[in-house]
Structure formats: structure tokens, C-alpha cells
């Protein structure tokens, strides 16, 4: 017969409530008691009855996460941080990718909500606002991460993207670069604000904005390295050549670095390059990449806090917006010897 929580409680002379609190990592359990319980749990290979728990609590203990790409390191780091934080409270994550397709994103959200999840986390690729309004009308807790939807009152966790674009561009200007190119993001809140930060930094420094130095790609989170190389080759065909590049994200910047080096140019001597994300590719790159730290782990942790607060509340809470400050990380791609 399967081992029950009641069996462990009787075996150790403890209450079922105490065993339950240990398994949920509740803070008001003495460390000695926690160790005794966990030792016995491992010895007996106890597996909680999730269906029974769900029937008692009315919760599925599942949280859905929809992102543009499961392979993108930023979303992988955010997912890992969310999973670690909610896992301590007994929740599991169901991952889904929209592949930057708004229609697919809508279908994924619908399929996840049909499974009666306790909450959703969404980095939207541009799904229609109506799907999020339906989530609100159905009282389904959800948090938007990385990109907002204008005019929608929703929980959000991300960075100050305009500040990210400004920091990156100001860094290049401080290096003495004057022909600064930009590989843009999509027409969402993140792409638009980083572009605005880029433009404002140029204007503040008295540098002319040149449309020929800006290239956009239809997708930036899927097959990003190839898209970055494509965009950079377009910029290398234009005259005068840019002497610096700010890329919307790190994978685009890595693709751009590959294209620059293939063209026989030097980084950063000929073209300095900076990305956004700070995704720790150093050991894999011919030229370690300067970047704007997007606080991916902290985004995940703050998102988990919002999720657990919503799920645990007996009343519907007002949406919160958590905006984290980005920071500059300088490496060899902008560090002139």
C-alpha cells in the first residue's frame, strides 16, 4: 500500500498538520523536527497524493508559464527562478512556448486555463488584449513579465527598458563612438522603450539620429543569433560604417559579432558592440559581450512573490507593477585595449 501522510505522523508521534507543514517548507517548524520528518519521508519514499490535496484545497498546485521561446537564455533563467521559488511552496510549473506567434500564444493560454491552473505567467508575443481581459473576468491570476500591454491593468514585473537603451547607448558615446547603430526589438513595450532610450541618449549627446543605422527583424527571441547576423550584414553594407552597435538583446548581439568578425573587422576597435540581458555567454564567445544586466533571476523571484500572494489571498488584489533598474556590465566587446 502507498505510504500516507497519516502513516508518517503516527510513526514519528507527530500531527498530520506538522508533517504537512514540513512538506510545504513552512517556516514555523523546528529544524530538528524538519530533519526527522524528511529523513522518514526519504526512507519510506513517500509521494504526496496530489489529486487528494487538490480536492481538499481547491487548488491544482500548477502554474502555467508562456514565453516566446523555451531556448532563449533570458526566459530560461526567469523560468528557473520562478520554479525554484514556487517549488518551495509545493507548486510546479507547466512551460509553453508561443514561438513569437500571437495566435499560438492565445491558443496556449486557452489550453492552460482549461486545465484549471492556479495562475499564469506570460511574456506576451502580442496576443490580443481580449485574451487577457477574459483572464481578468474569469478571476484567473496572471502576471505579465518583460513586456507590458498598453492600457491593460495587470500585474507586471520587468526592468526599466528605456533606461536600458539609454545606459547602453551612453556607454558607447562615452567611448567616443559617434555612428551608433541599433538592431531593434519588436513593436512591443520592450522593443519600443529600448529604442526610445537609444534615441534619447543620442539627442542628449547632440548626435544626429540616422534611420539608416537602425535595422529591425520580424522576430528577435527565436533564431536570434542568425537574425542578428542578418541585421548586422545590412548595416555593414551602409556607408559610412557604424563604429558601434547596441542590440536589443544578447543573442542578436552575438549574431552581430559573428558577422563583424567574418567581415574582417575588429571588435571593439572598429565596431564596439553591446547587448541587453547579461546572459553569461563569456566562455562561448570569441569576444566577451558587454551588456545591460536585465536582472533575470530577480524578475523570476519577484514574479513568484506576486503569484504566491495572489494565490494565497482570499480577495482579489489590485495589480502591482514592479520595475527593476538595469545596470551596465562592461566586457571586451566595448573595452578598447
Secondary structure, DSSP 8 states (H G I E B T S, - for coil): ----HHHHHHHHT--HHHHHHHHTT-TTS-HHHHHHHHHHHHHHT----HHHHHHHHS---EEEEEES-SS-HHHHHHHHHHHHHHHTTT-EEEEEE-TT-HHHHHHHHHHHHHTT-SEEEE--SS--HHHHHHHHHTT--EEEES---TT---EEEEE-HHHHHHHHHHHHHHTT--SEEEEE--SSHHHHHHHHHHHHHHHHTT----GGGEEE-S-SSSSHHHHHHHHHHHHHTSSS--SEEEESSHHHHHHHHHHHHHTT--TTTT-EEEEEE----GGG-SS--EEEE--HHHHHHHHHHHHHHHHH-SS-----EEEE--EEE--TTT---
